[in-house]
Amino acid sequence: MEVKPGYKQTDIGALPGDWRVAKIKDVASITTGKRNTQDRIEDGLYPFFVRSQTVERINSFSFDGEAVLTAGDGVGTGKVFHYINGKFDFHQRVYKLADFSADLNGFFFHLYFSTHFYDRIMSMTAKSSVDSVRLETIAGMQIPLPPLPEQRAIAGALSDVDALLGALDQLIAKKRDLKQAAMQRLLTGQIRLPGFHGEWAEKCLGDVIERLIGGGTPSRANPAFWGNEIPWVTVKDFATFHPLKTQEAITKEGLKQSASHLIPAGTLITSTRMALGNAVIYAMDVAINQDLKALFLRPNANVRFVYYWFEHHAKMIDELGSGSTVKGISIGDLKGIPFRLTSVAEQTAIAGVLSDMDAELAALEQRRAKTRALKQGMMQELLTGRTRLI
């Protein structure tokens, strides 16, 4: 394999000529903890690392220093990583990698190990997933070792990106909290927007619904019913909602030969079986299945206002559902939910405020996604030496 000038071929790929390769066992100690999950204490003094991305708390510490931790078994195997420099304790099936050699920067190691360890364990198994990892799998893993100043530069650059991601996470969480507070006050009339007065009427949801239309599923046995002609919505689409995309689509013949209905763009769609309390509005015509209902509203209701009403009351609606295996809600119970009604003009203004908050959140989440992609690109370049900082 041809290697460009200044680089050399190694067991882990082409690397700069002044980088060396080492096994983890030669540059770090590897141990497991002595604690069990039930040892956690809700308001404990120290971090307690278990086999998940969630960091628990505990009142003991077994190590004080710089370390990288990863799950030794469970669903987090090869996917859960933590970096810390301080006092902590850890689970008996969590591996601690610490006591790094003088020529290894701990955060640089964390970046490389957390990026490449899953691929290593998957290359060593014939299974499609892995539920445990042996110490030897970690110990024998090879890692690149740039000169220490370059490790520090790489760690510093990626740490700055992590700090930006952390700040974006905090800002998004704050904006979400502000939106929740705004919905609580605006959707109930606790506070009023400028220019609006008068009492809100105590009604039921049914008082703003003109009619409901359900749906159906074309026969899966007939391929002619399934294609790319009409987007077809199920509760699965609520979790991955995009106003212009659905996970499946049916043909015009499938729509004609089933109980499904074509729902115009801009119509409120909610679930009466599973995912109760969720509501969506598509920017295109869609067909729906039998678990969903399209709500066609009376002239006294703004569709975006009712959408935000569903978002705010989702938990309450879900709790009204019944069923031992699959939870559902009757049309009568849904229509009977109390609903505070104000003028369409005020509803429209409230929906506008909340839509603006959603737009701000979407912009922040897009920025976060781009920053994450930037970090991935930086790691691919910096951790392999394709781009040099020194």
Secondary structure, 3 states (H helix, E strand, C coil): CCCCCCEEEECCEEEECCCEEEEHHHCCEEEECCECHHHCCCCCCEEEECCCCCEEEECCCCEEEEEEEEECECCCCCCCEEEEEEEEEEECCEEEEECCCCCCCHHHHHHHHHHHHHHHHHHCCCCCCCCECCHHHHHCCEEEECCHHHHHHHHHHHHHHHHHHHHHHHHHHHHHHHHHHHHHHHCCCCCCCCCCCCCCEEEEHHHHEEEEECCCCCCCCCHHHEEEEEEEECCHHHHCCECCECCEEECHHHHHCCCCCEECCCCEEEECECCCCCEEECCCCEEECCCEEEEEECCCCCHHHHHHHHHHHHHHHHHHCECCCCCECCHHHHHCCEEEECCHHHHHHHHHHHHHHHHHHHHHHHHHHHHHHHHHHHHHHHCCCCCCCC
